[in-house]
Amino acid sequence: MTIRGRLIALSVAGAAALGVIAAGPATAAEPTPGAEQIEVFGHRGASGYRPEHTLASYELAARMGADFIEPDLVPTKDGVLVARHEPEIGGTTDVAEHPEFASRKTTKVIDGTEMTGWFTEDFTLAELKTLRAKERIPEVRQHNTVYDGLYEVPTLQEVLDLRARLSKELGRNIGVAPETKHPSYFRAIGLPVEPGLVEALNANGLNERDSKVVVQSFEVGNLKRLRDELRVRLVQLISNTGAPQDFIEAGDPRTYADMVTPEGLKEIATYADVIGPDTKVILPVDDTGHLTEPTTVVADAHAAGLQVVPYTVRAENTFLPADFQSSADPVQWGDVLGYFHALYAQKIDGIFSDMPDLALTARDQH
């Protein structure tokens, strides 16, 4: 039997052990008492169907049944937190079409990477509100481009207001999973992300252990500092390459690979509640893009008392392991449900997906 076949067989055999309850994507039924529920995180909303980090994307994710919506947070020049994947907004807004902002195009080095474009920290919120969002990867998601120009860049408060409204309307608590983007960079230029996030959670009554809120970061130091101010779950994000930026800047030789050893996971458990690894950290691929044997990271994390919520499953062939691709066409959708099942078989606690409805469909079948 192939590795893919063994993984899918395990997903069927493991369903009873996981005790996962089916929940239709339109209704998101609550789990039965005592049953564990794989939590579905709408990655940047339902970004497979709407331009990412727009209120429309978040609302669609919630209506599809996602347990959480995920805003990435970056600050404006006047210190307001807004939802963008990166501070550079040339690829996700129509800023290039605004001649009044042409002079603000510049080149910066952020976390060791040179970027050219327009950056949120150079715009006031009022100026950002004159822009409109557009699809980030139009060559892959051409269908999303029909929504270009319709939606504003939302603030964190607008996302939290949407969460509250939809929770009331849908009759279930919609979770929110903000990620602090480039915290060392923004702290160095005098625009730290963390104070505004803490203030917003406090002001909205969401800084409680039982709040359906998780806060994420690829760095370590800011999570440790947030542990002193937040009572919500904290998520240590784990890339499949490289190291946390604050480690690099401090000369700390540890890498993300070191962090997912049993010893590294025990250290993470002293300040965080969850790890959010790249899916390749759990189901590695070889040089041809095919799956190899699963790692022990999920079991090791659970042994350390951590939950595991990997990122990010997308339906297009270009984002799937070769085992699940349907053709050589990078835009065509592959066997994404099979990939979900392979991941669920590893007994993960949640999943980030651009297509939360498909994550829920696979959860129903598991």
Residue frames relative to the residue before (quaternion, step in Angstrom):
aa qw qx qy qz dx dy dz
M 1.0000 0.0000 0.0000 0.0000 0.00 0.00 0.00
T 0.4778 -0.6708 0.4841 0.2957 3.60 -1.00 0.82
I 0.6614 -0.4775 0.3830 0.4335 3.57 -1.30 0.27
R 0.6380 0.5227 -0.3337 0.4564 3.56 0.96 -0.83
G 0.6611 0.5155 -0.3074 0.4502 3.56 0.93 -0.89
R 0.6526 0.5072 -0.3181 0.4644 3.57 0.98 -0.83
L 0.6525 0.5210 -0.3238 0.4449 3.59 0.98 -0.81
I 0.6792 0.4714 -0.3025 0.4742 3.57 0.90 -0.85
A 0.6197 0.5240 -0.3532 0.4654 3.60 1.02 -0.69
L 0.6360 0.5232 -0.3227 0.4665 3.56 1.03 -0.78
S 0.6353 0.5408 -0.3454 0.4296 3.58 1.00 -0.75
V 0.6497 0.4938 -0.3177 0.4828 3.59 1.06 -0.69
A 0.6861 0.4875 -0.2874 0.4572 3.55 0.90 -0.95
G 0.7121 0.4800 -0.2614 0.4407 3.55 1.08 -0.73
A 0.4531 0.7160 -0.4508 0.2808 3.59 1.18 -0.22
A 0.6786 0.4830 -0.3040 0.4624 3.58 0.85 -0.90
A 0.6471 0.5244 -0.3266 0.4468 3.56 1.00 -0.79
L 0.6779 0.4847 -0.2941 0.4680 3.57 1.04 -0.74
G 0.2737 -0.7938 0.5022 0.2067 3.57 1.12 -0.55
V 0.3014 0.7774 -0.5084 0.2155 3.57 1.09 0.60
I 0.2699 -0.7647 0.5671 0.1445 3.55 -0.93 0.93
A 0.5099 -0.6523 0.4624 0.3172 3.57 -0.97 0.79
A 0.0249 0.7763 -0.6295 0.0229 3.54 -1.15 0.72
G 0.3744 -0.7515 0.4986 0.2155 3.57 -0.45 1.19
P 0.5838 -0.6313 0.3797 0.3414 3.57 -0.98 0.79
A 0.6802 0.4826 -0.3103 0.4562 3.61 1.09 -0.45
T 0.7909 0.3452 -0.1582 0.4799 3.56 1.10 -0.62
A 0.1604 -0.8342 0.5139 0.1192 3.60 1.20 -0.47
A 0.0362 -0.8373 0.5454 -0.0147 3.57 0.59 1.15
E 0.5176 -0.6357 0.4769 0.3171 3.54 -1.16 0.65
P 0.5458 -0.6170 0.4404 0.3569 3.62 -1.08 0.59
T 0.5361 -0.6018 0.4737 0.3550 3.55 -1.17 0.52
P 0.6564 -0.5234 0.3412 0.4227 3.62 -1.10 0.55
G 0.8182 0.2311 -0.1941 0.4893 3.54 -0.90 1.00
A 0.5993 0.5698 -0.3746 0.4193 3.60 1.20 -0.26
E 0.3864 -0.6869 0.5605 0.2545 3.54 -1.11 0.70
Q 0.1841 -0.7876 0.5828 0.0782 3.56 -1.07 0.78
I 0.3507 -0.6925 0.5857 0.2333 3.56 -0.83 0.96
E 0.2895 -0.7828 0.5277 0.1582 3.57 -0.54 1.16
V 0.2381 -0.7740 0.5765 0.1086 3.56 -0.89 1.00
F 0.1596 -0.7866 0.5949 0.0435 3.54 -0.75 1.17
G 0.3301 -0.7299 0.5668 0.1924 3.56 -0.73 1.07
H 0.2788 -0.8139 0.4918 0.1342 3.57 -0.12 1.34
R 0.8086 -0.0890 -0.0219 0.5811 3.54 -0.38 1.32
G 0.6866 -0.3841 0.2402 0.5686 3.53 1.26 0.55
A 0.6251 -0.4175 0.3916 0.5307 3.54 -0.92 -0.99
S 0.0099 -0.8865 0.4626 -0.0079 3.53 0.75 1.13
G 0.5321 0.5945 -0.4209 0.4317 3.58 1.26 0.03
Y 0.7716 0.3493 -0.1524 0.5093 3.56 1.27 -0.41
R 0.7683 0.1584 -0.1006 0.6120 3.60 1.24 -0.32
P 0.6222 -0.5188 0.3974 0.4309 3.63 -1.10 0.43
E 0.5436 -0.6822 0.3926 0.2916 3.54 -0.83 1.07
H 0.8512 0.1712 -0.1388 0.4763 3.51 -1.32 0.54
T 0.4805 0.5669 -0.5088 0.4346 3.52 0.81 1.13
L 0.6145 -0.5422 0.4027 0.4076 3.57 -1.16 0.46
A 0.6103 0.5495 -0.3550 0.4467 3.59 1.08 -0.63
S 0.6501 0.5084 -0.3153 0.4685 3.58 1.00 -0.78
Y 0.6634 0.4933 -0.3053 0.4726 3.60 0.93 -0.86
E 0.6685 0.5030 -0.3169 0.4469 3.58 0.88 -0.88
L 0.6399 0.5180 -0.3357 0.4577 3.58 0.95 -0.80
A 0.6274 0.5358 -0.3377 0.4531 3.59 0.97 -0.83
A 0.6725 0.4927 -0.3001 0.4637 3.58 0.88 -0.91
R 0.6819 0.4814 -0.2967 0.4640 3.58 0.91 -0.86
M 0.6144 0.5325 -0.3471 0.4675 3.59 1.15 -0.49
G 0.6080 -0.5807 0.3431 0.4189 3.57 1.23 -0.41
A 0.3415 0.7485 -0.5073 0.2563 3.60 1.23 0.15
D 0.4567 -0.6799 0.5068 0.2688 3.56 -1.05 0.78
F 0.7929 0.1170 -0.0327 0.5971 3.57 1.13 -0.74
I 0.1965 -0.7026 0.6595 0.1809 3.52 -1.33 0.44
E 0.2583 -0.8145 0.5135 0.0793 3.56 -1.00 0.87
P 0.0415 -0.7902 0.6112 0.0189 3.60 -0.46 1.16
D 0.2811 -0.7019 0.6270 0.1876 3.56 -1.00 0.86
L 0.2292 -0.8259 0.5093 0.0777 3.58 -0.82 0.99
V 0.0608 0.7454 -0.6612 0.0599 3.52 -1.04 0.99
P 0.4377 -0.7230 0.4682 0.2578 3.62 -1.08 0.60
T 0.4273 -0.6356 0.5742 0.2894 3.51 -1.36 0.38
K 0.7217 -0.4175 0.3260 0.4457 3.56 -1.34 0.07
D 0.7436 0.3679 -0.2070 0.5185 3.56 1.08 -0.75
G 0.6494 -0.6191 0.2869 0.3358 3.55 1.17 0.67
V 0.4830 0.6440 -0.4534 0.3826 3.60 1.18 0.38
L 0.3760 -0.7285 0.5252 0.2282 3.58 -0.88 0.92
V 0.0375 -0.7850 0.6181 -0.0176 3.53 -0.90 1.04
A 0.4934 -0.6715 0.4821 0.2705 3.54 -1.27 0.46
R 0.2844 0.6877 -0.6209 0.2463 3.53 -0.53 1.33
H 0.5369 -0.6313 0.4484 0.3347 3.56 -1.09 0.67
E 0.7823 0.0788 -0.0250 0.6173 3.56 1.10 -0.74
P 0.5717 -0.5639 0.4400 0.4019 3.59 -1.16 0.32
E 0.6141 0.5184 -0.3554 0.4774 3.60 1.14 -0.52
I 0.1212 -0.8494 0.5136 0.0044 3.59 -0.57 1.17
G 0.3807 0.7379 -0.4840 0.2763 3.59 1.21 0.22
G 0.7244 0.4450 -0.2422 0.4675 3.57 1.10 -0.71
T 0.7663 0.3635 -0.1911 0.4942 3.59 1.20 -0.31
T 0.7415 0.2620 -0.2179 0.5780 3.60 1.29 0.13
D 0.5597 -0.6041 0.4544 0.3397 3.55 -1.34 0.09
V 0.2072 0.8264 -0.5057 0.1359 3.59 1.17 0.49
A 0.6235 0.5593 -0.3486 0.4206 3.61 1.04 -0.66
E 0.6628 0.4969 -0.2986 0.4740 3.57 1.22 -0.40
H 0.6137 0.5304 -0.3437 0.4732 3.59 1.29 0.05
P 0.3004 -0.7932 0.4966 0.1844 3.63 -0.18 1.20
E 0.6002 0.5848 -0.3657 0.4050 3.58 1.13 -0.55
F 0.7298 0.3875 -0.2296 0.5143 3.59 1.26 -0.35
A 0.3474 0.7751 -0.4780 0.2238 3.60 1.27 0.10
S 0.6787 0.5152 -0.3025 0.4270 3.60 0.96 -0.82
R 0.6359 0.5498 -0.3383 0.4229 3.59 1.20 -0.27
K 0.4476 0.6570 -0.4765 0.3754 3.56 1.24 0.07
T 0.1090 0.8093 -0.5577 0.1487 3.55 -0.71 1.07
T 0.3840 -0.6885 0.5581 0.2590 3.56 -1.32 0.06
K 0.0001 0.7920 -0.6091 0.0410 3.55 -0.88 1.00
V 0.3196 -0.6908 0.6049 0.2341 3.53 -1.34 0.31
I 0.0042 -0.7982 0.5995 -0.0584 3.55 -0.57 1.22
D 0.8347 -0.0897 -0.0024 0.5433 3.55 -0.63 1.18
G 0.7497 -0.4353 0.2067 0.4537 3.53 0.94 0.97
T 0.6673 0.4701 -0.2952 0.4966 3.58 1.29 -0.04
E 0.3610 -0.7303 0.5413 0.2081 3.56 -0.84 1.00
M 0.0205 -0.7922 0.6090 -0.0324 3.56 -0.85 1.04
T 0.1418 -0.7684 0.6193 0.0766 3.54 -1.07 0.80
G 0.4692 0.6580 -0.4899 0.3268 3.56 -0.85 0.95
W 0.6075 -0.4995 0.4480 0.4251 3.50 -1.17 -0.76
F 0.1908 -0.8258 0.5294 0.0378 3.58 -0.87 0.98
T 0.5835 -0.6299 0.3871 0.3361 3.54 -0.93 0.93
E 0.6589 0.5379 -0.3215 0.4160 3.59 0.99 -0.76
D 0.6550 0.4825 -0.3124 0.4905 3.59 1.29 -0.08
F 0.6834 0.4283 -0.2662 0.5279 3.58 1.33 0.11
T 0.4064 -0.6453 0.5760 0.2943 3.54 -1.14 0.63
L 0.6520 -0.4967 0.3793 0.4293 3.55 -1.24 0.28
A 0.6299 0.5417 -0.3431 0.4382 3.59 0.93 -0.82
E 0.6624 0.4905 -0.3086 0.4749 3.58 0.99 -0.78
L 0.6412 0.5229 -0.3299 0.4545 3.60 0.96 -0.83
K 0.6492 0.5446 -0.3157 0.4270 3.56 1.03 -0.75
T 0.6038 0.5321 -0.3748 0.4603 3.61 1.22 -0.13
L 0.6134 0.5406 -0.3442 0.4615 3.58 1.29 -0.20
R 0.2223 -0.7513 0.6007 0.1593 3.54 -1.30 0.26
A 0.5288 -0.6623 0.4457 0.2881 3.54 -1.09 0.82
K 0.0568 -0.7662 0.6375 0.0573 3.51 -1.31 0.46
E 0.6545 -0.5236 0.3784 0.3928 3.55 -1.29 0.39
R 0.4366 -0.7324 0.4702 0.2276 3.57 -0.85 1.04
I 0.7986 0.1738 -0.0840 0.5700 3.62 1.00 -0.78
P 0.0631 -0.8583 0.5084 0.0300 3.61 0.56 1.14
E 0.5978 0.5743 -0.3695 0.4199 3.59 1.14 -0.52
V 0.7058 0.4027 -0.2445 0.5290 3.58 1.23 -0.47
R 0.8030 0.2038 -0.0730 0.5554 3.56 0.96 -0.90
Q 0.0557 -0.8443 0.5330 -0.0054 3.51 0.63 1.19
H 0.6142 0.5720 -0.3493 0.4166 3.56 1.09 -0.71
N 0.6287 0.5410 -0.3430 0.4410 3.60 1.12 -0.52
T 0.5770 0.6236 -0.3790 0.3667 3.58 1.15 -0.50
V 0.5329 0.6176 -0.4243 0.3931 3.62 1.17 -0.29
Y 0.6845 0.4663 -0.2808 0.4849 3.59 1.22 -0.39
D 0.3881 0.7289 -0.4861 0.2860 3.60 1.26 0.00
G 0.8148 0.2878 -0.2133 0.4558 3.54 -0.99 0.87
L 0.6057 0.6030 -0.3465 0.3866 3.59 1.25 -0.14
Y 0.8120 0.3201 -0.1136 0.4747 3.58 0.96 -0.82
E 0.4652 -0.6668 0.5193 0.2631 3.53 -1.17 0.74
V 0.5188 -0.5383 0.5361 0.3920 3.51 -1.41 0.01
P 0.2675 -0.8110 0.4958 0.1581 3.64 -0.46 1.11
T 0.4251 -0.6515 0.5584 0.2882 3.52 -1.24 0.50
L 0.6521 -0.4818 0.3946 0.4323 3.55 -1.29 0.26
Q 0.6534 0.5170 -0.3342 0.4406 3.59 0.89 -0.83
E 0.6373 0.5146 -0.3354 0.4654 3.60 0.99 -0.70
V 0.6220 0.5190 -0.3401 0.4776 3.59 1.06 -0.67
L 0.6718 0.4863 -0.3008 0.4708 3.59 0.93 -0.87
D 0.6190 0.5230 -0.3440 0.4742 3.61 1.06 -0.67
L 0.6363 0.5167 -0.3234 0.4728 3.59 0.99 -0.81
R 0.6322 0.5370 -0.3258 0.4537 3.57 0.95 -0.87
A 0.6731 0.4954 -0.2982 0.4610 3.57 0.90 -0.92
R 0.6680 0.5038 -0.3083 0.4527 3.59 0.92 -0.88
L 0.6965 0.4676 -0.2818 0.4656 3.57 0.87 -0.93
S 0.5917 0.5597 -0.3712 0.4458 3.59 1.06 -0.66
K 0.6736 0.4832 -0.2863 0.4804 3.57 0.96 -0.88
E 0.6915 0.4937 -0.2798 0.4469 3.57 0.88 -0.97
L 0.7539 0.3921 -0.2099 0.4835 3.59 0.90 -0.91
G 0.4280 -0.7394 0.4375 0.2805 3.58 1.25 -0.16
R 0.7014 0.3501 -0.2870 0.5505 3.58 1.10 0.64
N 0.5371 -0.6512 0.4419 0.3036 3.55 -1.13 0.66
I 0.2199 -0.7745 0.5827 0.1109 3.56 -0.50 1.19
G 0.3161 -0.7662 0.5304 0.1780 3.57 -0.68 1.05
V 0.1846 -0.7550 0.6150 0.1328 3.55 -1.28 0.35
A 0.1208 -0.8142 0.5678 0.0023 3.56 -0.92 1.00
P 0.0504 -0.8374 0.5439 0.0203 3.62 0.37 1.16
E 0.1956 -0.7541 0.6150 0.1219 3.54 -1.13 0.75
T 0.3260 -0.7172 0.5824 0.2004 3.57 -0.92 0.92
K 0.2063 -0.8137 0.5375 0.0801 3.57 -0.46 1.23
H 0.8690 -0.0251 -0.0011 0.4941 3.56 -1.03 0.90
P 0.0491 0.8607 -0.5067 0.0083 3.62 0.82 0.87
S 0.6449 0.5135 -0.3442 0.4494 3.63 0.96 -0.72
Y 0.6341 0.5347 -0.3255 0.4539 3.59 0.97 -0.83
F 0.7230 0.4409 -0.2693 0.4586 3.57 0.74 -1.00
R 0.6025 0.5352 -0.3652 0.4660 3.58 1.08 -0.58
A 0.6643 0.5278 -0.3063 0.4316 3.59 0.96 -0.86
I 0.7339 0.3785 -0.2428 0.5091 3.63 1.08 -0.57
G 0.6100 -0.6209 0.3278 0.3673 3.57 1.24 0.40
L 0.6511 0.4683 -0.3296 0.4982 3.57 1.20 0.47
P 0.0070 -0.8407 0.5414 -0.0025 3.61 0.64 1.05
V 0.4638 -0.7034 0.4786 0.2470 3.54 -1.03 0.87
E 0.6434 0.6146 -0.3253 0.3201 3.56 0.93 -0.94
P 0.6605 0.5185 -0.3605 0.4061 3.69 0.74 -0.80
G 0.6684 0.5005 -0.3045 0.4582 3.59 0.93 -0.82
L 0.6324 0.5216 -0.3305 0.4677 3.56 1.07 -0.71
V 0.6577 0.4969 -0.3127 0.4719 3.59 0.88 -0.92
E 0.6502 0.5227 -0.3157 0.4521 3.58 0.92 -0.89
A 0.6725 0.5006 -0.3008 0.4546 3.59 0.92 -0.88
L 0.6606 0.4918 -0.3184 0.4694 3.59 0.91 -0.83
N 0.6411 0.5108 -0.3256 0.4713 3.59 1.01 -0.77
A 0.6888 0.5050 -0.2860 0.4344 3.57 0.85 -0.98
N 0.7352 0.3949 -0.2189 0.5056 3.58 1.14 -0.62
G 0.5123 -0.6813 0.3991 0.3378 3.58 1.25 0.28
L 0.5074 0.6820 -0.3882 0.3559 3.57 1.17 0.56
N 0.5727 0.5879 -0.3910 0.4166 3.60 1.23 0.02
E 0.4416 0.6450 -0.4888 0.3873 3.53 0.58 1.23
R 0.6183 -0.5804 0.3767 0.3729 3.55 -1.09 0.68
D 0.7308 0.4100 -0.2440 0.4882 3.58 1.03 -0.74
S 0.4258 0.6662 -0.4926 0.3635 3.61 1.24 0.20
K 0.4189 -0.6898 0.5263 0.2679 3.55 -1.07 0.70
V 0.3998 0.6825 -0.4821 0.3768 3.52 0.60 1.28
V 0.0206 0.7493 -0.6617 -0.0144 3.55 -1.11 0.75
V 0.2108 -0.7719 0.5915 0.0994 3.57 -1.02 0.85
Q 0.1806 -0.8291 0.5282 0.0314 3.55 -0.79 1.11
S 0.1033 0.7718 -0.6271 0.0193 3.53 -1.30 0.41
F 0.4159 -0.6679 0.5563 0.2674 3.54 -1.24 0.58
E 0.6494 0.4784 -0.3212 0.4963 3.58 1.25 -0.27
V 0.4778 -0.6872 0.4885 0.2465 3.54 -1.32 0.35
G 0.6711 0.5455 -0.3103 0.3946 3.56 0.81 -1.01
N 0.6915 0.4686 -0.3111 0.4533 3.58 0.88 -0.82
L 0.6042 0.5299 -0.3699 0.4662 3.61 1.10 -0.52
K 0.6403 0.5163 -0.3332 0.4608 3.58 0.99 -0.76
R 0.6546 0.4885 -0.3154 0.4832 3.58 1.02 -0.74
L 0.6575 0.5120 -0.3129 0.4557 3.59 0.97 -0.80
R 0.5519 0.6151 -0.3933 0.4029 3.59 1.14 -0.56
D 0.6633 0.5061 -0.3027 0.4607 3.59 1.11 -0.64
E 0.7633 0.3824 -0.1901 0.4848 3.59 1.18 -0.51
L 0.7528 0.3521 -0.1911 0.5224 3.58 1.16 -0.50
R 0.2751 -0.7501 0.5803 0.1580 3.53 -1.17 0.70
V 0.5153 0.6389 -0.4115 0.3963 3.60 1.30 0.02
R 0.6408 -0.5075 0.3935 0.4207 3.58 -1.29 0.15
L 0.2043 -0.7638 0.6021 0.1111 3.55 -1.08 0.78
V 0.2132 -0.7897 0.5711 0.0692 3.55 -1.03 0.92
Q 0.2192 -0.7411 0.6226 0.1225 3.55 -0.80 1.06
L 0.2424 -0.7737 0.5709 0.1291 3.57 -0.48 1.20
I 0.1568 -0.7972 0.5826 0.0225 3.55 -1.06 0.88
S 0.2433 -0.7560 0.5915 0.1391 3.57 -0.65 1.11
N 0.4912 -0.6477 0.4833 0.3250 3.58 -1.22 0.35
T 0.7408 0.2373 -0.1947 0.5975 3.58 1.31 0.10
G 0.7941 0.3922 -0.2226 0.4076 3.54 -1.32 0.19
A 0.4100 -0.6815 0.5593 0.2338 3.52 -1.34 -0.43
P 0.6342 -0.5083 0.3991 0.4243 3.61 -1.21 0.32
Q 0.5620 -0.6369 0.4103 0.3319 3.56 -0.96 0.86
D 0.6630 0.4974 -0.3287 0.4527 3.59 0.96 -0.74
F 0.5781 0.5413 -0.3773 0.4801 3.62 1.15 -0.45
I 0.6549 0.5230 -0.3122 0.4473 3.56 0.88 -0.98
E 0.6977 0.4805 -0.2794 0.4519 3.57 0.85 -0.98
A 0.7026 0.4528 -0.2619 0.4825 3.59 1.13 -0.63
G 0.4867 -0.6700 0.4299 0.3599 3.59 1.27 -0.14
D 0.3796 0.7098 -0.4932 0.3299 3.57 1.25 0.43
P 0.3563 -0.7876 0.4585 0.2063 3.64 -0.54 1.07
R 0.4965 0.6836 -0.4315 0.3161 3.60 1.19 -0.23
T 0.2331 -0.7581 0.5985 0.1133 3.53 -1.13 0.79
Y 0.6796 -0.4379 0.3649 0.4617 3.55 -1.30 0.00
A 0.6066 0.5542 -0.3566 0.4446 3.59 1.07 -0.69
D 0.6386 0.5135 -0.3247 0.4724 3.58 1.04 -0.71
M 0.6583 0.5463 -0.3112 0.4139 3.56 1.04 -0.76
V 0.7270 0.4085 -0.2547 0.4896 3.61 1.14 -0.46
T 0.3862 0.6406 -0.5359 0.3915 3.56 1.15 0.60
P 0.6671 -0.4852 0.3446 0.4481 3.64 -1.12 0.31
E 0.6612 0.4962 -0.3117 0.4685 3.59 0.99 -0.78
G 0.6582 0.5165 -0.3051 0.4548 3.55 0.97 -0.85
L 0.6518 0.5138 -0.3116 0.4627 3.56 1.02 -0.80
K 0.6167 0.5310 -0.3492 0.4645 3.59 1.06 -0.67
E 0.6296 0.5191 -0.3276 0.4763 3.57 1.06 -0.72
I 0.6371 0.5238 -0.3324 0.4575 3.61 0.93 -0.85
A 0.6501 0.5489 -0.3131 0.4220 3.57 0.99 -0.84
T 0.5862 0.5799 -0.3821 0.4172 3.61 1.20 -0.22
Y 0.8044 0.2269 -0.1282 0.5339 3.60 1.19 -0.38
A 0.7620 0.2906 -0.1721 0.5526 3.62 1.21 -0.31
D 0.4225 -0.7138 0.5153 0.2154 3.52 -1.34 0.34
V 0.7814 0.2089 -0.0433 0.5864 3.54 1.22 -0.64
I 0.1698 -0.7105 0.6545 0.1950 3.54 -1.26 0.40
G 0.1766 -0.7623 0.6157 0.0931 3.51 -1.16 0.76
P 0.0046 -0.8472 0.5310 -0.0178 3.60 0.24 1.21
D 0.5825 -0.4905 0.5037 0.4078 3.52 -1.31 0.32
T 0.5832 -0.5974 0.4088 0.3686 3.60 -0.99 0.74
K 0.6230 0.5618 -0.3464 0.4198 3.61 1.10 -0.63
V 0.5627 0.5772 -0.3940 0.4416 3.60 1.22 -0.33
I 0.7055 0.4238 -0.2364 0.5165 3.59 1.20 -0.60
L 0.7798 0.1018 -0.0279 0.6170 3.55 0.93 -0.99
P 0.1714 -0.8279 0.5258 0.0930 3.61 0.14 1.25
V 0.2341 -0.7340 0.6152 0.1671 3.53 -1.33 0.38
D 0.4580 -0.6723 0.5073 0.2846 3.54 -1.22 0.52
D 0.7690 -0.3760 0.2523 0.4512 3.57 -1.29 -0.14
T 0.6804 0.4562 -0.2906 0.4944 3.58 1.21 -0.38
G 0.5771 -0.6169 0.3670 0.3895 3.58 1.27 0.05
H 0.5435 0.6162 -0.4032 0.4029 3.59 1.25 0.10
L 0.5938 -0.5888 0.4210 0.3514 3.56 -1.17 0.63
T 0.1835 -0.7144 0.6593 0.1458 3.49 -1.25 0.64
E 0.7502 -0.3669 0.2521 0.4889 3.60 -1.18 -0.33
P 0.5429 -0.6127 0.4540 0.3518 3.62 -1.03 0.68
T 0.4432 -0.6604 0.5337 0.2875 3.54 -1.21 0.54
T 0.5230 -0.6168 0.4809 0.3388 3.55 -1.33 -0.03
V 0.3144 0.8006 -0.4757 0.1841 3.60 1.26 0.17
V 0.6558 0.5090 -0.3395 0.4423 3.62 0.86 -0.84
A 0.6804 0.4798 -0.2928 0.4703 3.57 0.83 -0.95
D 0.6587 0.5070 -0.3124 0.4598 3.57 0.96 -0.82
A 0.6432 0.5130 -0.3213 0.4690 3.58 1.02 -0.79
H 0.6456 0.5080 -0.3216 0.4709 3.57 0.93 -0.85
A 0.6386 0.5265 -0.3277 0.4556 3.59 0.99 -0.77
A 0.6829 0.4601 -0.2743 0.4968 3.58 1.17 -0.60
G 0.5612 -0.6261 0.3759 0.3896 3.59 1.29 -0.03
L 0.5444 0.6176 -0.3888 0.4135 3.57 1.25 0.36
Q 0.3686 -0.6639 0.5938 0.2661 3.54 -1.22 0.55
V 0.2653 -0.7650 0.5719 0.1315 3.56 -1.26 0.46
V 0.0552 0.7890 -0.6049 0.0923 3.57 -0.66 1.18
P 0.1377 -0.8422 0.5162 0.0731 3.63 0.04 1.23
Y 0.2258 -0.7352 0.6241 0.1376 3.53 -1.38 0.38
T 0.8691 -0.2813 -0.3753 -0.1573 1.79 -2.17 1.23
V 0.2690 -0.7620 0.5643 0.1693 3.61 -0.86 0.88
R 0.0058 -0.7712 0.6342 -0.0542 3.52 -0.91 1.09
A 0.5395 -0.6915 0.3934 0.2755 3.57 -1.05 0.74
E 0.6081 0.5968 -0.3675 0.3729 3.59 1.08 -0.60
N 0.6300 -0.5718 0.3793 0.3636 3.57 -1.08 0.76
T 0.6388 0.5687 -0.3384 0.3924 3.59 0.92 -0.85
F 0.7284 0.4129 -0.2292 0.4964 3.59 1.20 -0.50
L 0.6436 0.5463 -0.3154 0.4335 3.60 1.24 -0.19
P 0.5707 -0.5323 0.4724 0.4096 3.60 -1.18 0.39
A 0.6400 -0.5587 0.3622 0.3836 3.57 -1.10 0.66
D 0.5865 0.6062 -0.3607 0.3981 3.60 1.10 -0.68
F 0.7709 0.3544 -0.1673 0.5021 3.59 1.10 -0.69
Q 0.4774 0.6630 -0.4529 0.3569 3.60 1.21 0.13
S 0.3979 -0.7460 0.4934 0.2043 3.55 -1.02 0.83
S 0.7903 -0.0370 0.0485 0.6097 3.58 1.21 -0.44
A 0.6418 -0.5042 0.4012 0.4159 3.55 -1.32 -0.16
D 0.5196 0.6298 -0.4150 0.4014 3.59 1.27 -0.12
P 0.3610 -0.7782 0.4634 0.2221 3.64 -0.40 1.14
V 0.6738 0.5142 -0.2912 0.4436 3.59 1.15 -0.56
Q 0.5845 0.5943 -0.3723 0.4081 3.58 1.12 -0.61
W 0.4801 -0.6625 0.4919 0.2976 3.56 -1.10 0.66
G 0.2756 -0.7610 0.5696 0.1432 3.52 -1.11 0.80
D 0.7165 -0.4058 0.3290 0.4623 3.54 -1.28 -0.41
V 0.0298 -0.8502 0.5256 -0.0096 3.55 0.57 1.18
L 0.6054 0.5451 -0.3712 0.4456 3.61 1.08 -0.61
G 0.6262 0.5312 -0.3361 0.4612 3.58 1.03 -0.73
Y 0.6525 0.5069 -0.3147 0.4672 3.56 1.02 -0.76
F 0.6036 0.5321 -0.3518 0.4783 3.58 1.03 -0.73
H 0.6681 0.5040 -0.3128 0.4491 3.60 0.84 -0.94
A 0.6380 0.5252 -0.3337 0.4536 3.59 0.99 -0.79
L 0.6689 0.4786 -0.2945 0.4867 3.58 1.02 -0.76
Y 0.6464 0.5197 -0.3242 0.4550 3.58 0.93 -0.85
A 0.6078 0.5735 -0.3475 0.4253 3.59 1.11 -0.66
Q 0.6287 0.5345 -0.3356 0.4544 3.59 1.22 -0.38
K 0.4482 -0.7240 0.4164 0.3187 3.59 1.36 0.09
I 0.1981 0.7728 -0.5628 0.2165 3.53 0.95 0.97
D 0.4833 -0.6913 0.4725 0.2555 3.54 -1.26 0.44
G 0.7944 -0.0218 0.0274 0.6064 3.56 1.24 -0.35
I 0.1953 -0.7746 0.5918 0.1077 3.55 -1.32 0.11
F 0.2880 -0.7059 0.6167 0.1958 3.54 -1.13 0.72
S 0.1067 0.7978 -0.5875 0.0833 3.56 -0.92 0.89
D 0.4688 -0.6451 0.5291 0.2901 3.54 -1.17 0.70
M 0.7356 0.3106 -0.1768 0.5755 3.58 1.26 -0.46
P 0.1225 -0.8486 0.5079 0.0836 3.62 0.39 1.15
D 0.5876 0.5703 -0.3885 0.4226 3.60 1.09 -0.51
L 0.6649 0.4859 -0.3122 0.4735 3.60 1.02 -0.70
A 0.5985 0.5402 -0.3584 0.4707 3.58 1.10 -0.64
L 0.6688 0.4937 -0.2896 0.4745 3.57 1.03 -0.81
T 0.6149 0.5390 -0.3436 0.4618 3.58 1.04 -0.74
A 0.6672 0.4778 -0.3004 0.4862 3.57 0.94 -0.88
R 0.6293 0.5224 -0.3429 0.4620 3.59 1.04 -0.69
D 0.6110 0.5519 -0.3439 0.4514 3.59 1.04 -0.71
Q 0.7173 0.4617 -0.2415 0.4627 3.55 1.02 -0.88
H 0.6000 0.6232 -0.3471 0.3620 3.56 1.21 -0.50
